[in-house]
């Protein structure tokens, strides 16, 4: 049986939480009836179990035989598949695919396709519910633009939700985007948007549950006729 792995973004968080639990529960143990201590310790144990579960880091390796396949960058449910005007980067019509992550999903994000990172930046914003359409443009978010070997450009946007207060992005301009590698991490409820060429072939439907770095969600139509 494999030992559960904790994501590096959660290790310090868990250590601090353990220390806080200790500092809170020792005075309660010394000053209050044992039943009060039992209640507070039980609540603390549940909280610690949830936080440890949230920061889990499953090992996932996918072998893809087609470089145009787009793999889900996150766990969650597909909440948007639609043509939309992308006004921030491409300034044209794109196919938007959005995956909503609940607090119970793995919150690591993977590169959905191989290529080169052209741009990566963090943008401050609000913290509306990540399932709302305006969260794509108004919430705290990070954007990553990847150019594939065939010259296609896709935009991946990490979006913070109502509870999330920190987005971590590992992608750096000029660095390779490689499969089976983490693009970043979003803490607590959130979503990931992708903006793809209009001729992209979708392999999932609205409402489908997807698994990060496992589910193939689309295929770029990058081959041109001679």
ZAMAR-127717 format. One record per residue: residue in three letters; x, y, z of N, C-alpha, C, O in turn. Coordinates in pm, whole numbers, padded with zeros to 5 digits, always signed. Example, Ala and Ser with C-alpha at 12.3 -4.5 7.8 and 13.67 -1.06 7.14 Angstrom:
<rs>
Ala+01319-00569+00780+01230-00450+00780+01320-00330+00780+01424-00332+00846Ser+01285-00225+00708+01367-00106+00714+01290+00003+00787+01341+00114+00804
</rs>
This chain:
<rs>
Unk+00084-00119+00000+00000+00000+00000+00088+00125+00000+00180+00138+00081Unk+00058+00218-00095+00138+00338-00104+00109+00434+00011-00005+00449+00054Unk+00214+00498+00059+00199+00597+00164+00138+00725+00106+00188+00775+00004Unk+00032+00780+00168-00029+00903+00116+00073+01017+00112+00153+01035+00204Unk+00067+01094+00002+00160+01205-00013+00088+01337+00013-00028+01354-00024Unk+00158+01429+00076+00105+01562+00103+00173+01660+00008+00295+01658-00007Unk+00094+01745-00056+00152+01844-00147+00239+01942-00070+00210+01975+00045Unk+00346+01988-00134+00439+02078-00067+00372+02208-00022+00417+02270+00074Unk+00263+02249-00091+00194+02372-00052+00121+02356+00081+00083+02456+00142Unk+00099+02232+00125+00023+02212+00247+00106+02178+00370+00054+02179+00481Unk+00235+02148+00352+00315+02100+00464+00329+02204+00576+00306+02172+00692Unk+00365+02327+00541+00376+02431+00644+00241+02463+00707+00231+02488+00827Unk+00136+02460+00623+00001+02487+00672-00037+02384+00778-00093+02419+00882Unk-00007+02257+00753-00042+02150+00847+00040+02162+00975-00013+02141+01084Unk+00168+02195+00963+00252+02212+01081+00199+02323+01170+00190+02307+01292Unk+00162+02436+01110+00107+02549+01187-00024+02509+01253-00049+02544+01368Unk-00108+02435+01180-00236+02392+01237-00215+02300+01357-00284+02314+01457Unk-00120+02208+01348-00090+02118+01460-00045+02198+01582-00086+02169+01694Unk+00040+02297+01561+00087+02381+01671-00029+02459+01734-00037+02470+01857Unk-00118+02512+01652-00234+02585+01705-00326+02493+01785-00377+02531+01890Unk-00346+02372+01734-00429+02276+01807-00367+02245+01944-00438+02236+02044Unk-00237+02230+01945-00167+02203+02072-00182+02321+02168-00214+02302+02285Unk-00160+02443+02118-00167+02562+02204-00307+02588+02257-00323+02640+02368Unk-00407+02552+02179-00546+02574+02223-00591+02466+02320-00659+02495+02418Unk-00553+02342+02294-00607+02231+02371-00536+02206+02504-00597+02151+02596Unk-00411+02244+02517-00341+02226+02646-00408+02307+02757-00436+02250+02862Unk-00435+02437+02739-00505+02512+02844-00644+02456+02874-00688+02457+02989Unk-00713+02409+02770-00846+02351+02792-00835+02225+02876-00917+02202+02965Unk-00736+02143+02848-00714+02020+02924-00685+02051+03071-00730+01979+03160Unk-00610+02158+03097-00569+02192+03234-00677+02267+03311-00678+02263+03435Unk-00768+02334+03242-00859+02426+03311-01007+02389+03303-01089+02444+03376Unk-01042+02296+03216-01184+02266+03195-01211+02118+03219-01118+02037+03222Unk-01339+02083+03237-01373+01941+03254-01327+01859+03134-01311+01911+03023Unk-01305+01732+03160-01251+01646+03055-01344+01635+02934-01297+01617+02821Unk-01475+01646+02957-01566+01635+02843-01549+01753+02747-01565+01737+02626Unk-01518+01872+02801-01493+01988+02715-01367+01964+02630-01364+01993+02511Unk-01264+01912+02696-01140+01881+02624-01165+01777+02515-01111+01786+02405Unk-01248+01677+02547-01277+01571+02448-01348+01629+02326-01319+01589+02213Unk-01441+01723+02349-01513+01786+02238-01420+01867+02151-01419+01853+02029Unk-01340+01954+02214-01250+02041+02136-01143+01959+02063-01104+01992+01951Unk-01096+01854+02126-00995+01770+02062-01055+01695+01942-00989+01677+01840Unk-01180+01653+01957-01247+01584+01846-01265+01679+01727-01243+01640+01612Unk-01307+01802+01756-01323+01901+01649-01189+01929+01581-01181+01938+01459Unk-01085+01941+01662-00952+01967+01607-00905+01850+01520-00844+01871+01415Unk-00935+01728+01563-00893+01610+01486-00965+01605+01351-00905+01572+01249Unk-01094+01639+01351-01171+01642+01226-01114+01747+01132-01097+01722+01012Unk-01083+01865+01186-01026+01974+01106-00892+01932+01047-00865+01957+00929Unk-00808+01871+01129-00676+01828+01082-00688+01721+00973-00614+01723+00875Unk-00782+01629+00991-00802+01524+00889-00847+01586+00757-00801+01545+00651Unk-00938+01685+00764-00986+01747+00641-00874+01823+00570-00859+01811+00448Unk-00796+01900+00645-00687+01978+00585-00584+01885+00523-00533+01911+00414Unk-00551+01775+00592-00457+01678+00537-00512+01615+00410-00439+01594+00313Unk-00641+01583+00412-00706+01526+00293-00706+01626+00178-00684+01589+00063Unk-00732+01753+00209-00737+01857+00106-00603+01871+00035-00599+01889-00087Unk-00494+01863+00109-00361+01883+00052-00298+01753+00001-00176+01747-00019Unk-00378+01650-00020-00324+01525-00072-00266+01547-00212-00310+01634-00287Unk-00167+01468-00243-00095+01485-00369-00081+01349-00437+00025+01287-00429Unk-00186+01303-00505-00179+01171-00567-00079+01169-00683-00065+01266-00757Unk-00010+01056-00695+00085+01041-00805+00010+00992-00928-00045+00882-00929Unk+00010+01075-01032-00062+01041-01155+00032+01058-01274+00089+01165-01294Unk+00046+00953-01351+00130+00956-01470+00044+00913-01589-00018+00806-01586Unk+00039+00996-01691-00038+00962-01811+00056+00956-01930+00144+01041-01946Unk+00037+00854-02014+00112+00841-02139+00017+00870-02254-00081+00799-02275Unk+00049+00975-02328-00038+01021-02436+00031+00999-02569+00145+01042-02588Unk-00037+00931-02662+00025+00900-02791-00005+01003-02898+00041+00990-03011Unk-00082+01106-02864-00114+01214-02958-00081+01346-02892-00142+01379-02790Unk+00013+01424-02945+00052+01551-02881-00058+01655-02879-00048+01755-02808Unk-00164+01633-02958-00274+01730-02962-00380+01703-02856-00471+01784-02839Unk-00370+01592-02784-00466+01564-02678-00448+01665-02564-00336+01697-02524Unk-00560+01713-02513-00561+01803-02398-00614+01724-02278-00725+01673-02281Unk-00533+01717-02175-00569+01641-02055-00623+01739-01950-00579+01853-01941Unk-00719+01693-01872-00779+01779-01769-00670+01836-01678-00590+01760-01624Unk-00664+01968-01661-00564+02027-01574-00599+02019-01426-00517+02052-01340Unk-00722+01974-01396-00766+01973-01256-00876+01870-01236-00944+01831-01331Unk-00892+01826-01112-01007+01745-01073-01130+01836-01066-01119+01956-01040Unk-01246+01779-01089-01368+01857-01070-01475+01821-01170-01480+01709-01221Unk-01562+01917-01195-01676+01896-01286-01676+02004-01394-01651+02122-01366Unk-01704+01963-01516-01707+02058-01627-01833+02143-01615-01945+02091-01622Unk-01816+02273-01597-01931+02362-01576-01954+02456-01694-02059+02520-01703Unk-01857+02466-01784-01873+02553-01901-01807+02486-02021-01692+02443-02014Unk-01880+02478-02133-01825+02448-02265-01900+02539-02361-02014+02510-02397Unk-01838+02647-02402-01908+02742-02488-01811+02833-02561-01699+02855-02517Unk-01858+02886-02674-01780+02987-02745-01795+03120-02671-01905+03158-02632Unk-01683+03188-02653-01686+03314-02580-01581+03408-02635-01482+03365-02693Unk-01605+03538-02617-01507+03638-02659-01400+03649-02550-01429+03689-02437Unk-01277+03614-02584-01166+03626-02490-01103+03764-02514-01039+03787-02617Unk-01124+03856-02418-01088+03997-02440-00958+04039-02372-00916+04154-02385Unk-00895+03947-02300-00776+03985-02225-00646+03954-02297-00551+04032-02291Unk-00641+03842-02366-00516+03796-02428-00530+03786-02580-00457+03854-02653Unk-00622+03702-02628-00632+03674-02770-00718+03775-02846-00695+03800-02965Unk-00817+03832-02777-00908+03928-02838-00978+03868-02961-00988+03931-03066Unk-01025+03748-02943-01101+03682-03048-01196+03582-02982-01203+03574-02860Unk-01268+03507-03064-01362+03408-03012-01289+03277-02986-01216+03227-03072Unk-01309+03223-02867-01243+03099-02827-01346+03001-02771-01459+03039-02740Unk-01305+02877-02760-01387+02776-02693-01344+02771-02547-01232+02730-02516Unk-01432+02814-02458-01401+02814-02315-01446+02683-02252-01560+02639-02271Unk-01356+02621-02179-01385+02499-02103-01347+02526-01959-01231+02558-01930Unk-01442+02513-01867-01417+02544-01727-01445+02423-01639-01544+02353-01657Unk-01354+02401-01544-01366+02291-01449-01376+02349-01309-01286+02420-01264Unk-01485+02320-01239-01504+02368-01102-01454+02265-01003-01488+02147-01013Unk-01371+02310-00908-01317+02223-00804-01385+02253-00671-01382+02367-00625Unk-01447+02154-00611-01504+02171-00478-01392+02155-00375-01283+02109-00410Unk-01416+02192-00249-01312+02172-00146-01270+02027-00127-01168+02000-00063Unk-01348+01932-00183-01315+01791-00165-01233+01734-00282-01191+01618-00277Unk-01211+01814-00385-01128+01770-00497-00981+01793-00467-00945+01877-00385Unk-00895+01716-00537-00752+01746-00536-00735+01884-00598-00795+01913-00701Unk-00653+01970-00537-00640+02106-00585-00507+02136-00654-00478+02252-00684Unk-00428+02034-00680-00311+02052-00765-00359+02069-00909-00460+02011-00948Unk-00288+02150-00986-00318+02171-01127-00201+02123-01212-00085+02144-01178Unk-00234+02057-01323-00132+02002-01413-00133+02077-01546-00232+02139-01583Unk-00019+02071-01617-00018+02122-01754-00109+02034-01839-00096+01911-01836Unk-00201+02094-01915-00293+02012-01995-00232+01963-02126-00285+01871-02189Unk-00121+02025-02169-00060+01989-02296+00086+02031-02291+00126+02114-02210Unk+00166+01972-02379+00308+02008-02381+00333+02125-02475+00260+02146-02572Unk+00438+02200-02444+00473+02316-02525+00569+02406-02451+00651+02359-02372Unk+00558+02535-02477+00643+02635-02413+00555+02741-02348+00458+02787-02408Unk+00589+02779-02225+00514+02884-02156+00555+03019-02215+00672+03057-02207Unk+00460+03091-02272+00488+03222-02330+00466+03334-02228+00535+03436-02231Unk+00371+03313-02138+00335+03420-02043+00276+03358-01918+00202+03260-01926Unk+00308+03415-01805+00254+03369-01677+00248+03487-01582+00350+03551-01556Unk+00129+03517-01531+00117+03631-01440-00001+03615-01346-00100+03548-01378Unk+00011+03677-01230-00094+03675-01127-00170+03806-01131-00111+03912-01151Unk-00302+03798-01113-00385+03918-01115-00473+03920-00990-00540+03823-00959Unk-00470+04032-00920-00553+04046-00801-00699+04061-00842-00730+04098-00955Unk-00789+04031-00748-00930+04043-00779-01018+04008-00661-00970+03998-00548Unk-01145+03990-00687-01242+03961-00583-01243+03812-00552-01164+03735-00608Unk-01334+03771-00462-01344+03630-00425-01491+03588-00426-01547+03545-00325Unk-01553+03600-00545-01689+03551-00563-01686+03398-00574-01580+03338-00587Unk-01804+03338-00568-01812+03194-00587-01753+03156-00722-01785+03217-00824Unk-01666+03054-00723-01594+03018-00845-01687+02963-00953-01647+02954-01069Unk-01810+02926-00918-01904+02872-01017-01972+02984-01095-02037+02956-01196Unk-01958+03110-01052-02022+03222-01119-01945+03260-01245-01822+03259-01244Unk-02015+03295-01355-01946+03329-01480-01848+03445-01466-01741+03442-01527Unk-01881+03547-01386-01794+03664-01375-01666+03637-01296-01575+03720-01296Unk-01659+03522-01230-01537+03492-01156-01417+03481-01249-01303+03502-01206Unk-01441+03448-01376-01331+03433-01471-01255+03563-01493-01135+03563-01519Unk-01326+03675-01481-01264+03804-01510-01255+03897-01389-01184+03997-01394Unk-01326+03864-01280-01328+03955-01166-01256+03899-01043-01213+03976-00957Unk-01242+03767-01033-01178+03709-00915-01025+03715-00924-00968+03738-01031Unk-00961+03692-00809-00816+03672-00810-00787+03555-00903-00854+03452-00898Unk-00684+03571-00989-00659+03468-01089-00514+03476-01139-00446+03577-01121Unk-00471+03369-01200-00343+03365-01269-00367+03314-01409-00452+03227-01430Unk-00293+03366-01505-00307+03317-01641-00174+03262-01690-00068+03314-01658Unk-00183+03156-01768-00066+03093-01829-00099+03068-01975-00200+03006-02007Unk-00013+03117-02064-00029+03094-02207+00075+02992-02252+00195+03009-02228Unk+00028+02885-02316+00116+02778-02363+00109+02771-02515+00000+02769-02573Unk+00226+02769-02579+00233+02748-02723+00278+02605-02750+00384+02563-02703Unk+00199+02531-02824+00230+02391-02853+00335+02384-02964+00358+02483-03033Unk+00398+02267-02983+00496+02252-03092+00438+02283-03230+00511+02321-03321Unk+00305+02266-03246+00242+02293-03376+00207+02440-03394+00157+02480-03499Unk+00232+02522-03290+00207+02665-03301+00075+02712-03245+00047+02832-03245Unk-00009+02620-03196-00135+02659-03133-00107+02723-02997-00014+02684-02927Unk-00188+02820-02961-00174+02885-02830-00302+02861-02751-00413+02881-02801Unk-00285+02818-02625-00400+02801-02537-00375+02880-02408-00262+02898-02364Unk-00483+02925-02350-00478+03001-02225-00535+02916-02113-00647+02865-02125Unk-00461+02902-02006-00509+02835-01885-00518+02940-01776-00422+03011-01749Unk-00634+02950-01715-00654+03051-01611-00694+02983-01481-00798+02916-01475Unk-00614+02999-01377-00647+02951-01242-00728+03061-01173-00687+03177-01172Unk-00841+03024-01116-00931+03123-01057-00961+03088-00912-01002+02976-00881Unk-00939+03184-00823-00971+03164-00682-01121+03171-00662-01192+03241-00735Unk-01170+03099-00562-01312+03100-00530-01342+03183-00408-01262+03266-00366Unk-01461+03161-00350-01504+03239-00234-01416+03214-00113-01394+03304-00032Unk-01365+03091-00098-01281+03057+00017-01132+03068-00013-01052+03089+00077Unk-01095+03055-00142-00953+03055-00176-00895+03195-00162-00958+03293-00200Unk-00776+03203-00108-00708+03330-00092-00566+03325-00146-00491+03422-00132Unk-00528+03215-00208-00393+03208-00260-00387+03112-00377-00426+02996-00367Unk-00336+03164-00488-00310+03083-00606-00160+03073-00623-00090+03174-00618Unk-00111+02952-00642+00032+02930-00665+00048+02883-00809-00018+02789-00851Unk+00136+02949-00884+00162+02913-01023+00311+02889-01040+00393+02975-01010Unk+00345+02770-01089+00486+02735-01108+00536+02770-01249+00657+02778-01271Unk+00444+02790-01342+00481+02816-01481+00560+02947-01492+00524+03048-01431Unk+00668+02944-01570+00752+03061-01592+00771+03083-01742+00791+02986-01816Unk+00764+03209-01788+00784+03235-01932+00916+03178-01983+01020+03193-01920Unk+00909+03114-02098+01028+03056-02159+01057+02915-02114+01140+02847-02175Unk+00991+02869-02011+01014+02733-01960+00921+02634-02031+00814+02673-02078Unk+00960+02507-02039+00874+02408-02104+00752+02373-02019+00759+02368-01896Unk+00643+02350-02087+00524+02292-02023+00526+02144-02057+00519+02106-02175Unk+00535+02060-01957+00549+01916-01981+00438+01839-01911+00391+01879-01804Unk+00397+01731-01972+00293+01647-01913+00343+01587-01781+00463+01575-01758Unk+00247+01549-01698+00276+01487-01567+00348+01583-01472+00413+01539-01377Unk+00338+01714-01499+00403+01814-01417+00300+01913-01365+00209+01952-01438Unk+00315+01953-01240+00221+02049-01182+00242+02188-01240+00354+02240-01244Unk+00133+02247-01285+00133+02387-01327+00122+02480-01207+00177+02590-01208Unk+00050+02434-01104+00032+02516-00984-00060+02450-00885-00085+02329-00892Unk-00113+02530-00793-00200+02481-00686-00292+02595-00645-00248+02710-00634Unk-00419+02564-00621-00515+02663-00571-00569+02613-00438-00612+02498-00427Unk-00568+02700-00338-00611+02657-00205-00761+02679-00187-00811+02791-00197Unk-00831+02568-00159-00975+02560-00133-01055+02583-00261-00998+02580-00370Unk-01188+02605-00249-01275+02602-00366-01230+02695-00477-01189+02808-00450Unk-01237+02649-00602-01182+02728-00711-01219+02664-00844-01296+02569-00848Unk-01163+02718-00954-01188+02660-01086-01071+02689-01178-00987+02776-01152Unk-01066+02614-01288-00967+02635-01392-01040+02652-01524-01122+02569-01562Unk-01010+02762-01595-01064+02786-01727-00957+02761-01832-00839+02787-01808Unk-00999+02709-01946-00910+02699-02062-00978+02764-02181-01098+02748-02201Unk-00900+02837-02260-00951+02899-02381-00877+02836-02499-00757+02853-02515Unk-00954+02763-02581-00898+02679-02686-00943+02729-02823-01042+02802-02831Unk-00873+02691-02930-00919+02725-03065-01059+02670-03090-01098+02568-03034Unk-01135+02740-03174-01274+02703-03197-01290+02564-03260-01391+02498-03240Unk-01190+02521-03336-01202+02391-03403-01155+02274-03316-01137+02163-03365Unk-01137+02301-03186-01097+02194-03094-01209+02090-03083-01326+02126-03072Unk-01173+01964-03086-01270+01854-03072-01287+01817-02926-01192+01771-02861Unk-01407+01838-02873-01433+01808-02732-01459+01658-02713-01523+01594-02797Unk-01410+01604-02601-01429+01464-02569-01503+01445-02437-01520+01333-02390Unk-01546+01556-02376-01629+01550-02256-01750+01639-02279-01754+01719-02372Unk-01849+01624-02193-01971+01703-02203-01992+01784-02077-01931+01757-01973Unk-02080+01882-02087-02114+01965-01972-02167+01877-01858-02254+01793-01879Unk-02113+01897-01738-02155+01820-01622-02070+01698-01594-02085+01636-01488Unk-01981+01662-01685-01896+01545-01663-01796+01571-01550-01745+01681-01535Unk-01771+01467-01471-01664+01472-01371-01534+01432-01439-01530+01335-01515Unk-01427+01506-01411-01299+01478-01473-01192+01465-01365-01208+01516-01254Unk-01084+01396-01400-00973+01376-01308-00849+01440-01366-00811+01412-01480Unk-00784+01525-01288-00666+01595-01334-00555+01499-01374-00525+01402-01304Unk-00494+01528-01489-00385+01449-01545-00423+01305-01573-00338+01217-01579Unk-00553+01281-01591-00601+01147-01630-00703+01154-01742-00693+01080-01840Unk-00801+01242-01730-00910+01248-01826-00869+01330-01949-00829+01446-01935Unk-00878+01270-02067-00856+01345-02191-00985+01418-02224-01089+01356-02245Unk-00978+01551-02228-01101+01628-02243-01121+01684-02383-01233+01719-02421Unk-01012+01693-02462-01027+01752-02594-00906+01717-02681-00808+01661-02633Unk-00917+01752-02810-00807+01732-02903-00798+01852-02995-00896+01890-03059Unk-00678+01911-03001-00656+02022-03093-00656+01973-03237-00605+01865-03266Unk-00712+02052-03325-00711+02019-03466-00599+02100-03531-00625+02193-03608Unk-00474+02064-03499-00360+02145-03541-00303+02106-03676-00217+02176-03729Unk-00351+01995-03734-00297+01952-03863-00365+02028-03976-00488+02035-03983Unk-00288+02082-04061-00343+02159-04174-00330+02080-04302-00240+01998-04317Unk-00420+02105-04393-00417+02034-04520-00312+02098-04611-00298+02220-04613Unk-00241+02018-04683-00138+02066-04774-00199+02092-04912-00129+02134-05004
</rs>
